[in-house]
Structures are given as structure tokens and as C-alpha cells.
Amino acid sequence: MPEESRCPPGTPFSFELFPPRSEAAEQTLHETITRLAEVRPDFISVTYGASGSSRQSSLDVLRYINENTTAHPLAHLTCVGSSHFEANRLVREFLDAGITSFLALRGDPPKGAVEGDHFLGDLGSAAELVQLIHRVQTERAQYATLPSRNAAGGGHIRSSRDKVRVAVAAFPNGHPRSKDVLQDIDTLLAKQVAGATFAITQLFFHAEDYLRFASNARAAGVTIPILPGLMPATSSARLRRILELTDERTPVDLARKLESDDSPEAQFEAGVEHAISLASEVLRGGAPGLHLYTFNQHRAVLSVLDGAGLLPAPPIRKENERV
């Protein structure tokens, strides 16, 4: 790997998964989680279906991560279709399961919804959901009164409580419902004021899109970390699907490489190489880490991290330790 593609060791990275849709997919996902957790990510996030359609399966995956790995789970939550009561109950359910990190999203409208439809429920924005998460945690947290061992007797009130991390989305090339990028930055500022602790971007394929957005956001007063979201496009079909879903600009060079060779392995390598180059460029430009969309597969994202020099060194085994 060229030296210019190597990134500073210790750079944080994280992964995103979605809930499995079958028992077979669940078993495969468990293997993927194990492989991802082994490289010590900052967190592993799990998506949440529109209108809560995958609430239970999302929670099951988050519990699996929490109970079977050392990775930190992060839950996606959306505003779509939720009353204040339902949102409170859901946040408490996640907190009771040991989940203390969230990604607060406005959410996409249901299929068939038109502009002006009331589909969000009681929460009108991601900023309101950020505030609700913090409020529920504050109301739920109990200060423990511990017996004192000093001669004076009495109790000791603990002055700290568990904190939650609340991430929000950012859109380098604009949210589909925004008038312009300036509105997206204003929205991100509102999320920061509401208590967001970091942001994760929509995926993109051109480093300048992220770097320009991050620079403009900083100039406008955004101080929270903005993690670039990357997904290796390891086949022509996957790239086309990603572009359909996101309306991002086509990465012409990558598209040509993917279309020029029918070999799945050659396409895989082309997608990984493009993602390595993109990751290296945004990190050199000041990105605070990487967030990798995995498509529930570990090979591509681990190859990107390896190529960028971000994978931690394996533990050193003692001479008499079994392999």
C-alpha cells in the first residue's frame, strides 16, 4: 500500500449494521459482529426501521453486541410515527438494556407520503429527539446514597451519573428536503445546541464534498466531531443501488473500473481501493475518524481499515500460549 494511503495509528473508527431479516442472516450477522468487534471499534451502530418496524430485532442485535463482545453498541432512533409517550418508553427500554449511545434521526417518510403529510408524530425534528433522550436519561438516573465509613456517620451522595452519547446525521451534499446546504448547517447547529455530541455523515464518494461541508460547518460554529460515513462499493450492482438510494454524484473512475471487469474479486478490490483512497484523503483533511457502512459484511470494511493502516496490532501471545 502506498505510504500516502497510510493513516495515523489510533484513528477511531466505527461500523453500522442493520437487523437481520431471517434466521440464517442472524447467524451470519453474529459472525460479522464477532469479526468487527475483534478490531476494537469505537462503537457499532444498528439501524432502526421506518416507523419502528424493526424495533425488536434492532434491540436484539444491540443486546447481542453488549452481552457477547467488548464493543460499544449504538442504537438508531427516529421521530417518524412516535408519540411522546412511545418515544419515552422506547428510550427507557434501550437504557434498561444497557444501551447508552444513540443516533437521533428525523426519519424518512413512509412510502406514498407526499409533501405536507403529517408523518413525524409528536417529535418534529431530530433536535427534539436529542433533547428527549437526554431528558429521559436525566429523569431515569438515580443518585446512589452510599453508607459512610467515617466517624461522623451519615451518607454520601454520588455526584455523577452515567452519561449518554447522542449522535446526529449530517449531509455533505444536502438533505433531500433541504433548500440548500446552508439550511443543513443551520439544522446541524440546532442539533448541537439540543445536546448532540457528534455527527455522522450520509455516505459520499468524493472527499471534497465532506471537506467542504466540514469547513463550512466549523465556520458557522459547529464544534462537535463530524464523522465521515463511507461504504465500499464492491460491485457495479451495489454502486448503482447506493446511488439510487442517496442521489450522490457518480464516482466516475470507480464506476468505470467496476464495469470494466466482470470478475467479482476484481470488482471487490476496485471498491476497496477507492474506499481506502477516500478514507485517507478525508483523514488527512482533518476528519476525526471514520464510520463504515458494512452492509452486514465484514470483509470489505476490514480490508479498507487494513489498507489505510488503521487496524490495531494483534495481541502478542506468550510462547507457551495455545493458538
Summary of the structure (lengths in Angstrom):
residues: 323
radius of gyration: 21.2
end to end distance: 28.6
largest distance: 80.1
contacts: 973
relative contact order: 0.14
helix: 44%
strand: 14%
